[in-house]
Structure formats: C-alpha cells, structure tokens
Amino acid sequence: MFIAGAAPAAERPTFDPRLGAQLTLDREMTDASGARLTLGKTLNGRPALVIFGYDKCPNLCGVTQQAVASDLKKTSLLPTDYRALFISIDADETPADATAARDEIASAAGPVGLSTWRFLTSSEGAGAALANEAGITFDRRKGIDQFVHPIAIIALTPSGRISQVLPALTFTPRDLELALVEASANKLGSIADHAFLLCAGFDRSKGQYTPAIWAALKVAGLATLLGLGATVLWQTWGRAR
C-alpha cells in the first residue's frame, strides 16, 4: 500500500516543519469512537498540540504521549480550552487501535485531561498526508512492520497553522503551556504567561522557551564593557602623548 508522505526506502525520514504552514482543515479522519471528523471540526476553534506517529509504535510514540499527558496536567490551562491530537500515519490502523492507545494514557492524563485528547486514524491516508504537510517524511519497514519516523510536538493555531514545534522529550510543562498560549494568539493563559512571552523567545538550540531579554542584556552589557574599555585605552593613549 502506498502511503502519502512515505519516504523512498533509500532516503532518510526527515522533519522539516515550516512555521506558519497551513494544514488542510477538511481532511477527514476517524476518532476512537468511530466518528468521522475533519481536522477543522476536531480543532473546533481551539489551539492544539499535535503528535504524528502510529498507535502500535513500540518506541517513542507512547512515551511522548505519556509525557505530554502528564505535563499538561501541570499547566494552568483548562483542558476544555485546547486539544491534544495523536494522528496516526498508518492507514492500516483502526479506531480500535486508537482506543487502545487512548487507554494507555488514561492514568497519566487523568479523567479531565483525557477529555481533551483525540486519537485519529484514516484508512484513506489523511493522517499521513497531514504529516507530509507538516514537513514529516517517514519510511515503512515491511520486514519488521514498523515505521521509521521523526517525532515532535507541533503547536497548531485554531485555523490549523503551525505556530511552534517542540522536540520530543525535552519539553517542560511550561513549554507546553506557552506553546498553546502562543498558538491561541494570547487568548489563553495568564497575565504572567503573556508577560513572559513578551520578553521571551523560543531557543531552537535548546528546544525550549527562554527569556530572550537575558540574551539582549548580555549583548548590551558586553557592548558597554567594550565601550568602556575603548574609552580607557583612548584616554591612556592620549595621556601618553
């Protein structure tokens, strides 16, 4: 079976997301209950954290789900205000597989937190197509019946645009909260969240939100020291003459 987004076997799967990239909202998938929903209907006006992978993954998919579910409980955001989506890239997976994966995170998410999660599959390959739109390519290794694929947490705006990308397993609860606040255009979050985002930036080398103002102050401080040093040298040189 050809799967949209699958990389040729000779190529290494890649993850090259473009901030601002638009995912197609009318791609239809099936949730764990068997209901057919488009991406737009699933978002329903909310920002979301999205993970692309597959429900039967024996590697990092489940670990990432558990970590996100646990950390979202530690944020100040209400689960009713956002979505957490796990979208399967495997067209062979079914709502039963989605249900099993959902049950696995029930304890980590808690009853209230679990209500925000949606596990989505698509026999027509909609999940794989969305992954491709997000800049993900992957490879199905038929010999072991597994996918080789990158994994990360993508923050989506309510309109389906990529607003931020967090590397898997290096994020903190604060990073998840700020990513959702940013994706909501500051409609979510506390005054402290909004104030932090005004003087912070996302450090791609660390994969975390960091106070960008600190870096600016360091640069300003270095410039001041250099200026003072130059002044002292100039005055010393002038006296020597």
TANORUR-V193478 format. One record per helix or strand of 2 or more residues. SS is the DSSP state (~ for helix, > for strand). FROM is the first residue (numbers start at 1). TO is the last residue. If there is no record, write none. Layout:
# TANORUR-V193478
SS;FROM;TO + SS;FROM;TO
This chain:
# TANORUR-V193478
>;28;30 + >;36;38 + ~;39;43 + >;47;53 + ~;60;72 + ~;79;81 + >;82;88 + ~;95;104 + ~;106;114 + >;117;121 + ~;126;133 + >;138;141 + >;146;149 + >;152;156 + >;161;167 + ~;173;183 + ~;191;198 + >;201;203 + >;208;210 + ~;212;240
